Amino acid sequence: MKQIKLLIILLALSYSSSFAQQKKTVNPATQKMDNFISNLMSKMTVDEKIGQLNLPSSGDITTGQANSSDISKNIKAGQVGGLFNIKGVDRIRDVQKIAVENSRLKIPLLFGMDVIHGYNTVFPIPLGMSCTWDMEAVKKSARIAAIEASASGINWTFSPMVDISRDPRWGRISEGSGEDPYLGSQIAKAMVTGYQGRLQTNNEILACVKHYALYGAAEAGRDYNTVDMSRVRMYNEYLPPYKAAVDAGSASIMASFNEVEGIPATGSKWLMTDVLRNQWGFKGFVVTDYTGIPEMIEHGMGDLQTVSALALNAGIDMDMVGNGFLGTLKKSLAEKKVTISQINNACRLILEAKYKLGLFTDPYKFCDATRAEKEVFTPENRAVARNVAAKSFVLLKNNNNVLPLKKTGTIGLIGPLSDNTANMYGTWSVAALLDKSVTVLQGLKNALGTNAKILMSRGSNFLADSALEHRYVNVHNPTYKHDSRSEADMIKEALDVAKKSDVIVAVIGEGSEFSGESSSVSNIEIPETQKNLLKELAKTGKPIVLVLFTGRPLALKWEQENIPAILNVWFPGSEAGNAIADVLFGDVNPSGKLSTTFPQNVGQIPLYYSHKNTGRPLAEGKWFEKFRSNYLDVSNDPLYPFGFGLSYTTFSYSDIKLSSTILKPGQQITATVTLTNTGKFVGEEVVQMYTRDLVGSITRPVKELKGFLKISLKPGESKTATFTISEETLKFYNSNLKFIAEPGDFKVFVGTNSRDVKEANFKLVK
C-alpha cells in the first residue's frame, strides 16, 4: 500500500512539473491576447457575440454620410463584425468611427475586399501569374497588392483562390493556379506570405484562402455546380493547395458554394472541422462565400434557421451577407440546436483576427490618408507589374522565327483588343483604374517611337451578336462599344490594313468578363467572328503574330495549324501594352510555362497530364487502336501539354545523372541534368522534375510534378539543375488516407514540359 501511495505522489509531482513547464512555454503575447479577449467577451451579450459573426456588404456608403447609412444602426447595436465592398480611407474611417465611438463595447470592424491580382496596380490574372513559375514574383505581386489595398483602408483580402481545376469551361479557372497540386501549393504559400507578412505593420493584411473545398471540380464546368469525387482523389489532387495555405499561416478560409459528398461545403462538418481544424490544425476563422448559408435552402437542406445552425455546427464562424446567423442563431440557441460554446468559439476567432491586426490598439491603423499618394499605382509598382506580366506570357508557337519583331517597317495592328483599356485587366479587377492601363497600341507606340509605322483596324467585335456580346462583356466597361458595321465591312477594312503592312499583329480572344465568376462556357474556341477575321488575314500570306487574350485554356487547333506565331498573354494588367511590346520586340525573352493543359477540342475535357492509366492504355504517340482507351475522332494528345512554353532561344538537356539508384528511408538521392542554351538569345528556362510510382497499393498517376527550377542562361552557357528526392517526395495518400511512401520501382523525369523529358529509374527500399 505504501508503494502505491508513493507511486501516486511521484506521478502527481511529475504531472505538476510537466504542467508547470507547459505554463512556462506559453507565448506571453498569446497569453496577453487570450486574456484581453476573455475579458472583452465576459462583457458581451449573446446578441453582440452573434453580431461579430455577421459580415454584410457595405452598401452605398459615401464619405461623410456613413452615420446616416442603413448599416450604421446595426454597427451601433454591435451587430456587425466587418464590412466588405467599401474602399477609401475617408469612407472606412467614417464607418470605423461608428463602431469604436458609438457602439457599446467599441469593437472595431474588419474591412474586406476581393483584391485578387492587384489593387490599383493590376497584375496578370492568377492563371497567368501561375505561368511565371516564379514564386518570388508571385509573392511580390501579393505584397504590392497588400500595400496598395491597405493604403485604401482595407485589411482583409478574399484571396488567394487555390482551387485546382482541370475544366477550362469553368469560368473561375482564370482565378486559380491551374491543374497541378504541387505548383498550386507553392503559389498558395507565396501568396499568403506576400499578403500577410508577419501581420505587424499597417501594410500587411489578412489573407482568405478560397474556395474550400473542391470548387474547381464542378460538374460540366458549370459554376456553383455539384462536386463528387473519392476521398483518395481529394487528398492527393485537390486538397493539397488549401493545406499548404493553412501551413503558411493563412488567417482565414472561405467556404465554397458547391456540395461535397452530398452536403454543401458551408454545412460540412467533415470539411470545416474534421479536416480543416482537427487534421490540419487550422487556427483562424472560416467565412462563408456570398450568401453561402441561405443558398443551402435551395440545396434542399432546410429553412434559414436550420441551415444557419447547420453551418455553425459544421464550423463556420462568419456569415457573409446571408443574415442567417444574425437572424436565427439566438432562437436556435434557445431551442438547443446550437450551443453557447459554439457561438463563443466563433466570436473569439473573429476577435483574435482583429487583435492580431492591431485594431484594438489602433482601430484607424489602416486609415493613414497620406499613404495612398506615395504607395499606390506608383511608377515602381507599375514597373514590377510590367516585369511580372512579361514573365507570364507563354509562347505557344514561333515558326520560322517570326518573333521577335523588328522595330522597323509597317505593323498592322488588328483586332478588338488592340486599343481597349478596360479589357487589359481581366476578371476581378475591382479597384482597377479602367482608363489607366496601357493598351497594346500604346505599348507598341512607346516601344517604336518613330522607328516604325503602325496601322490599326478593329477588324471585328468580340461576338457578332450584340445581344449575346452584352452578356459576355463587362457592362461597366467604358472603353468597349459594339461596332454596328457588318462583319464583312470590318474584315474588309482589316484586309486593307494588312495589305499595307509588313507583319500583322492580331490581338484577339476573350474579353475580361468572358471568364471569372458566373462565366462558364460550353465552347472554348476563339469566338467565330474573330476566327473568321483571322482566317481572312491568313489568306493574305503576310506573317501573322496572334497575341491571344484569354482567361482559360482555349481549343486552338486551327490556329496552331495555320498561324505562324502565337503568344498567349492571358490578361496582363495595368502594364499590358508595355509588357506585350517588350516581348514582341525581344527586349524580354518569353519564359512562361503553361499551368494547364490545352486540349485539341472541348470533347477531350477533362484533360490533364497527371492522369491514371487504364487497363487498356493507348501507347504514347499512337492513334487509333481498337479496344484501347481512345477516341475515334481525335487523338488523346493535348494541343499543348502542361508545363509547355517556347523561348526565342533553344535549350538542350543532358541525360539525368542519379547520385544513386537506391533510395533508403532517411536518405536522399539527387537527380542532375546539364542545361545548355544552344540559341542566340539570353533566356530563362523552367526545368521541371516529375516522378512516377510504377507499382502501388492504389493506382498512381503517369507523372507527378515534384520540383522545378527557373534558370537563366546566356547563349552557349551551361548550368546544372539538381533536384533532391527523398522518401517524403514520394508520399501519397493510400486507400486508408494514410500519407505514406511505398517501397518499389520509380521513374524520375526531367525536362522542358510534362511531355518532353529525360528519364531514369530508381528504387525505394525499406
N, C-alpha and C positions, 0 to 999 in steps of 0.2 A: 504493500500500500504506500509506503514511504517513497519507493522508487517511482510509482505512478504520479504522486504529488510533485516530486522533483521534476519529472518529465514535463508535467503541465506547466510548472513555473518556468522552466527553460524555454518551452515553446512560446509562452506568453512574453517572455523577455525578448525572444527572437523576433516575434511579431511586432512588439513595441519598437524595437530597434529599427526594423525594416520600415515601419510606418514613419518613424522619425526621419529616417533617411529620405523617404519619399517626400516628406514635407519640406525637407531642406532643398530638394532639387526642383521644387515648383518654381516656375519662372515668376519673378516678382512682378513683372509687367502684366503677366496673365492674371496673377492673383489680384492686382490692383484693378484690372478691368472687371473681373468677376465680382469683386466687392462693390464696385461702382454700380454695375448693372443690377446686382441683387438689391442694393439699397433703392435704386430707382424703381424697380419692379414692385417692391414692397409698398410703394405709394400709388401704384397704378390700379385703376378699376379694371374689371373684366372688359368693359367697353373700350377702354384705352389700349388694353393689350391687343384686342382684336383689331383696333384701328391701325396698329403698327403693321398688320398683315395685309393692309389694303393699299393697292397701287393703282390709282386712277390715272387716266390721261389728263393732261393739264387743261385741255380745252383752249379756248381763245383768250389767254391772259395777256394783256398788253401792259407795258411799263406804266406804273403809276395807278393802275386800276385793279391790282391784284386783290385788294381788300374788299372790293365790291363784286368780285367774280363769284360764280356759283360754287366753286371749290372751297372758297375761303371759310365758309361756315363749318364745313367738315374738318378743315385743318384746325380751326379754333376749338372744335369739340374733341380734338385728339383722335380723329377717325381716319387719318391719312398717314401712311408710313413713308411714302415717297411719291414723286410725280415723274412722268416721262412725257416726251414730246414738247419740252419747253427748253429754250436756249437763250443765251444772252445774260450777262452778269446783272444788268439792271433788273430784268424781269425776275430772275431767280432770287436775287437779294430781296425783292419785294415780297415774294412768296415765303422765303425762309424767315423773313421778319415776322410774318403772321404766326408761324409755328413757334418761334422762340420768344416771342413777346406777348402773344395773345392767346396761346393755349395754356392750360392749367399747369402742365409739367414741363413746358418749354423744350420738348424733344425735337431736335432738328430733323429735316427731311432729307431723303436721298433724291437725287435728280438723275434720271437715266435717259439714254438715247441710243438709237441704233447707229452707232459710229462703227461702220462695218469695214471700210477700206479707206480710212482717212476722214478728215473733218472738212475744213475749207480747202486745204491741200489734199486732193484726192489721189490715191494710189491706184494701181490696177485692181480690178475686181479680184476677190480672193482666188478664184480658179486660175486667173492669170498670174497672180502673185506666187501660187504654188509652183508654177512652171519655171521660176527662177532657181529652184532647188538651193536657195541661198538663205540660210537661217539667220544670218546677220542682217540681211536686207529685210527679211520678214519682221524680225524683232525691231529694227529701226523704224519701219513703217508704223508699227503699233505704238512705239514710243512717241513719234511725232503726232500721231492721231490723239494720244492721251494728252500731250502738251497743249494742242490746239483746242480740244474739247473742254479741257479743264479751265482754259483761259476764258471760255464762254460760260463757265459756271457748272458744267456737267461733271459729275463724279462717279458715274457708273455707265459702262457701255454694254450693250447686249451683243457681245462678240467675245471670242471668235466662234464662228459656226464650224463645227468639226465633223459634220455628218458625212460619212462615206457614201458615195453614190456611183452607181455603175449604169445609170439610165439617163442618157442625155435628153430624153423627153421631159424629165423633171426640171422645171424652171429654176429651182433653187440650187441646182448643181453649180451655178455661177457663184454662189456664196461660199462654197466649200473648197476643199483642197484636193478633190479628185477621188480616185478609186482605191488608193492603197493605204492600208492601216499604218505601215511604218512611216511613210512620208507624212501622212496626215498627223501622226503622233508628234513628229519632230516640229511640224508647223504649229500645232496646238500649244506645245510648250513655249515656243518662241513668242507667240502672240500674247499668251498670258503674262509672260515675263516682261514683255515690252509695255503692256498696258499698266501693270501693277507695280513694277519695280519692287520696292520694299514697303509701299503704302505709307511713306513718311512725309513726302513733300506735297505741295498743292498742285503738282502736275502729274501725280500718279493716281490712277482711278481704278475702281473695281472692275474686274472682268466678269463676264457672264457666259459660260460655255453653253452652247446650244447645238441642236435641239435634242435633249436627252429623252428618248434614245431611238436610233434606227430610222429616223425620219427620211433619210436619203434612199431608203429601200421601198418607198411607197409603190404599191401595185400599179402597173401600167404607166408609171412615171407621172401619175396624176396627183397634184398637190393635195395634202391632207388625207390621203387615202390610207387604206389598211396596210399594215406590215405583218408578215407572218414568216418566221424562219426558225430553224432549230437553235437551241442554246449553244451548240458547238460552233455554229456559224457566227452567232452574236459575239461570243467571246474571242474567237480567232480573227474575225474580219471586220466587225462593225463597232465593237465597244472600245478597242484599244485607244483611239484618239481622245475619247472622253476621259478615260482613266489617266492618260498622260497629262491632260489638262488639270485633273484633280491632283495628281502627284506634283505638278508645278505650282500648286497653291491657289488655284482659281477660287475667288471669294464667293462666287455664286454659280448656280446651274439653272438653266431654263428647261422646263419640261416640254416635250414635243406634243404635237397635235394628234399624231397617229396612235392607233391601238397597237399593243404588243401582246401576243398570246391571248387575244380576245378581250383585253382590258385597255381602255385609253391610258396612255402613259401618265397622264395627270392623276389618274386614280390607281396607279400600280404600286402597291406596297413593295412588291418584289424588286422593282426598279429603283424606287426612291429610298427605300430603307435597307432591304436585304443586300442589294448590290452596292449602291452608292455609299451608304454610311457604314454598314457592317463589314462588307468585304473590302471596300476601297478606303475606308476611314475618312470620308469627306466631312469637313468641319464647318463649312459655310452654310449659306441658306439657298433654298430652292424656290424659284418663282415660276409661275405658270407663264405660258405664252398668252397672247392677247385673247381674252375671253375663253381661255382653255377650260375653266371649270364649268360654266354654263353650256359649253359645247358638248359636254358629256351627256347632257339631256338628249340631244339628237342621236348620240351613240346608243341610246337606249339603256342608260344606267340609272335613271330615276329623275325626280324633280330637283329643283335647285338646292333645297335643303339636303337632300340625300347625296347629291354629287359633291356638295361642298364638304360634307362630313367625310365622304369617301376620299377626297383629296387630302384633307388634314390627316386622316388616319393613315394614308399612304406615305406621308412625309413631306407634303407641300407646305411651304412656310409663308408664301406671299401670293396674293390673288391679283393678277393683272387685269383690271377693268371689269372683271366678272361680277363684282358686287355680291358674290356668294358668301364669302367669309363674313363681310360686314353685315349682311342682311340676315344670315341664318345661324351662325355659329353659337350665339348666345342661347337661342332656342334649342339647338342640338345639345348644348351643354346641360341645360335644364332637363332634357329628356334622356340624358346619359348616352347619347350617340357619339359624343366626343368627351374627352377629359380635360380638366383644367391644366394638367401637366403637359398635354399636347399643345395647348394654346400658349402656355408659359414657355415651352421649349422653342416654339416658332418665334415668339416675341423676342426671346433672348437672342436668337441668332440674328434677327434684324438689328437689334440694338448693338450687338457686337460689331457688326459691319460698320455701323455709324461711328462707334468708338474707335475702331481701327483706322478709319479715315480721318479721325481727329475732329469730328464735327461737334462733339460735346465740349471740347476745349475752345474751338472757334467755329461756330456754325457758318461763318462767312469766309471760311478758309479758301473756297473756290470762287470768291466774288471780288477778286482784285481787278478793278477796271483798267488798270494800266497795262496788264499783261497782253491783252488782245492786240494792241497796236504793235508790240515788239515781237510777239511769238506766233502769230497766226498768219498763214499764207505768205510767209517771208521768202525772200529770194533763196535763202539757204534750204528751207523746207522744199521749195519747188525744184531746186537742183537735185535733192535726194529723190524726189518723185520722178524726175526725168531719168535719172540713172537707173532706178528700180524698174521703171516701165520698159526701158530698152532691154533689161535683163530678162523680162518676162516674155518677150516676143519669141515665137517658135518659127523657125524657117522650115517649112514643110517640103518645099521643092525649089530647086535652082538650076534648071537645065541650062547648059552652055554658059554658065556664069553670067546670067542676065544681071544679077546683083553682085556687088554693089553698082549703083548707077554712077555715071559721070556727072559732074556738076557743069555740064555744057549742053548745048543744043536746045531742043524744044521738047518739053514734057507735057503730055496730055493727061490732065488730072480729071478723072471721070468717075461719077458715082454719087449716090445720095448722101454719103458720109464724108464727102470731100471738104465741106466747109460748114460744119454743123456743131456748134459749141456744146450744146447740152448732151448730145449723144457720144461725146468723148468719155463720159464718166462711167456709164454702166449703172446697173440697178443699185438700190440702197445707197444713194449719194445724197443723203438727206440735208447735208449742210453745204453741198457744192454751190459754188458761185457760178450759176448757169451760163453767164455771159463772159466768164473769165478764163475758160480753158483755151488752150492753143489748138486750133483746128489743123487738119492735115495741110490745107492750103497755106495757112500762116507759117506752119513749121517748115514747109518747103521754101517759102519766100525767105524766111530767116536764114536758112542754110545756103541758099543760092545767091542772094543779093541780086546783082545784075549780071551774073555769070551765065545764066541760062534763062530761057523763056518758059513761062507756064501758061498753057491754055486750059480752060476749065469748062466742063459741061456736067450738069447734074445727071443726065443720062436716063434716069428712071426714078420713080418713087420707091419707097420700101416695099409696098404692095400695090398692085394695080387697083384693087377695090378700095375706095376711100373710106367706106363704112367699116370694112374689116380692118383697115390700117389704123383707124381710130382706136380700135380695141387693143392693138399691139403697141402703139406709140404713146409715150407719156403725154397725157392730155395737158400737163402743166409745162410742157416743153415750149419755150418761147421762140426757139430758133428753127423749128421744123414746121413747114406748111405743105400740105399735099398740092402737088403741081397738077393743074387741071388739064394740061395738054395730053394728047393721046400718047400711048406707048410708042407708036410709030414715029411721031414727031420728035419725041425726046431722044429716041435712038438715032434718028437722022442727024440731029444736032451733035450728038456724041461722035458719030462717024465722021462728020465734018472736022471736028477737033482732032480725031485720030489720024486722019489723012495728012494733017499739017504737022504731026508730031513724030519725033524720032523714037519715042518709047511711050507706052501707055501705063499709067498707074491707075488701076481700077480699085476704087475704095468703096467696097460694098459689103453686104452681110446683114447682120441684125441691128436693130435699134436698141437703145438702152433697156427698154422695158419688154423686149421680146423674151427676156429671161428674168428670173427673180421670182418672188412670191406670186402665186396665182398666175403663173405664166408658163404652164406646161403646154407642150405641143405634140402632135402625132406625126408631123413631118419635119425632119431635121435637115432638109436640104436648103440651100440658098433660095429665097423666095423667087418664084417663077419669073416675074417681070425683070428682076435683076439678072437672073440667069440668061434670059433672052438677050439682054444688053450684052452680057459677057460673050455669048455665042456670036453675036454680030461683030463684036470687037475682034474676036479670034479670027474671023474670016478675013480681016484686013492684012494679016500676015505680019503685022507690027509686033515687036517684042512687048509682052504684057507682064506686068507685076500685079498680082492680085493682093491687095492689102485688105485682109479679112478681119472685120469686126464681128465678134461673136461672144456670147456668154455661155456657150455649151459646145461640146464636140458636134461637128456637122458631118453629114454624109457628102463627101466631096469627090466622088469617083469621076464624074465628068471633068471637073476642074483639074484633078490630078492627071488625067489623060490628055488634056487639051491646053492647059495654061502653063507656060514655061517656068514661072516663078510664083510661089505662094508664101506670103509672110502673114502668119496669124498674130494679130496684135491684141486680141481679146477686147477689153475696153480699158485703155491705158491710163485715164485720169486727167488731172489738170494739165500735165505737160505732154499730152498725147502727140500733138503735131511735131514738137521738137524731138521727142524720143523716136518717132517714126522716121523723121528725116535723118537723125543720127545713124539709124540702121540702114536705111535705103542707100545712103551715100557712103557707107563704110566707115564712118567715124567711130561707130561701135560695131563690133562683130557679134552677130546674134549668138546667144548661148542657151536660150530657153529649151527645156525638155518637157514633153507632154506629161501631165499628171493624170491623164485619162486616155483611154484607148479611143481612137476614131474608127467607127465602123464603115464598111462599104455602103451599107444601106440600113434603114431603120429596122428591117426584119431580123438583123443579127443581134439586136439588143435583148438581154444584157450581154455585152462583150467585154471581157477584161482579161488581163494577162495571167492572173494567178488562179486560173480555173483548175478544176479537177479533171483527171482522165476518166473516161467511161470504160466499161469492159470491152468496148469495140471502138477504140480511138482511131481516128484517121491519122495516118502517118504525116509528119510535118512536111509541108510543101506539096502535099497531094490534094487532088480534087478531080474527079469524083470517084468514089468506090462504093459499090452497093453493099448494104448491110454494115456500113460503118456510120459513125456519128457525124453526118454532114448534111448539107443541103443539095437539092437538085440544081438550084438556080444560081448559087453564089458560093464561093469557097468559104472556108472557116476563117480565113485570114482577115485581120483588120486592115484598113487602109493605111493607118499609121499606128504602130504599136505604142504601148505605154513606155515612157522614157525617151521617145523619139524626138530628134531635133537636129537639124543640119547647121553647119557653120560655113563661113566663107573660106575657111581653111580646111584641111583634112587631117585626120589623126589616125595613127596606126597603133595597134595593141600587140604586145608580145604575148606569148603563151603564159598561162598562170604558173607561178612558182609557189609551191606549198612548202612551208617550213617542216611539215611532217604530214604523212597521210593517215596518222593515227591521232585521234583526239581523246584524251582521258579526262575524267572529271577533275575540276580544279585547275586544269591546264588550258593553254591556248595554242592555236596554230595561226599562222599568218598566210594570207594569200596575196601575192605581189604580182603586179604587171608593170611593164615599162610602157609609158605612153609617149609617143613622139608626134610632134607637129610636122607633118610632111607637106604642108602647103606654104602659101606665100603671105599669110596674114597672122598677126598675133591673135590668139584665140583662147577661149575658155571651154573646157570640156567637163561635163559631169560624168565621172566614171562611176558606174553602178555595179554593186555586188548583189547577187541573188543566190539562194540556196534551194536545194530540193531534197526532201526526205524521201528516199526511194521506197522504204517499207515502213509502214506504221500500223498502229493498232486501230487507227481510223484512216480513211483515205486522205491524202495530203496533196496540196497544190503542185502543179508542174514547176512553178517558180515562186519564190517569195523574196521581195526586196529586203535586204538586211543591212545595207550601208551604201553610202555614196560620198564622193569627194569631188569638189569643184577645183580644177587645176588650170592655171593659166600658163601658156607656153608661147615662146617666140618661134618664128619659123626655124625649123631644124633642131629645136631644143627637145630634149627628152627628160622626163621625170618619172620616178617610181610612184605608184599608187599602192599603198599597203592597207589591207583590211585584216582585222582581228576576228577570229571565230572562236567562240567558247561554247561550253555546254548551254549557257544562258541564251546565246544566239539561236539555238536550235529548239528552244522550248515552244510548246504549243499546248492548248487545252484539249485533253483527251475526252472520251465519251463520258467520263465522270467529272468533267470540268476541273481536273487537276492539271496544273501548269507544270509540264514535265518535258524532258528530252529523252527520247528512247534510243537505245544503242542500235547501231546498224550502219548501213551504207548511205552516203550522202554525195550530192554533187554541189560544187560551187561554180558559179558563173560570174564572169566579169566582162563588162562591155559598155558599148555606147548607148544601148537601149535594151529593153527586155527581150528582144528578138536576136539582135546581132551581138553575140557574146562568145568568149572563150570559155572552156570548161575544164574542170579537173575533178578527181574523185578522192574522197577520204572516208574514214570510218570513225564513228563514235563508239568507244568501248567502255564497259563498266566492269 
